[in-house]
Amino acid sequence: MKLSARNVLKGTVKSVTHGAVNSEVVLELPGGAQLVSIITKHSAEDLNLAAGSTAYAVIKASNVMIAVD
């Protein structure tokens, strides 16, 4: 598979929490950092996401904002 996104992070699914429409997926990256994504429940089921499985976070954004108080 080829992607135009430059940021592809491989990790292990730590948890998947299904809601009525969306699912929260927690991906643990090497080194222990965690990334959380909200995707449709249908997509999570179609990808067979479950704790312990390998998945990739694909990040494509034209802007990333940082803020402080």
VENTAGI-V136208 format. One record per pair of residues at least 24 apart in sequence whose ideal C-beta (glycine too) atoms are under 8 Angstrom apart, sorted by sequence separation. I is the first residue (numbers start at 1). J is the second residue. If there is no record, write none. Layout:
I_J ; I_J
This chain:
11_35 ; 25_49 ; 9_35 ; 18_44 ; 23_49 ; 16_44 ; 27_55 ; 29_57 ; 25_55 ; 27_57 ; 16_49 ; 16_50 ; 16_51 ; 13_49 ; 15_51 ; 13_50 ; 14_51 ; 13_51 ; 13_52 ; 12_52 ; 13_53 ; 12_53 ; 13_54 ; 12_54 ; 13_55 ; 11_54 ; 12_55 ; 10_54 ; 11_55 ; 10_55 ; 11_56 ; 10_56 ; 11_57 ; 9_56 ; 8_56 ; 9_57 ; 8_57 ; 7_57 ; 8_58 ; 9_59 ; 7_58 ; 8_59 ; 7_59 ; 5_58 ; 7_60 ; 5_59 ; 6_60 ; 3_58 ; 5_60 ; 4_60
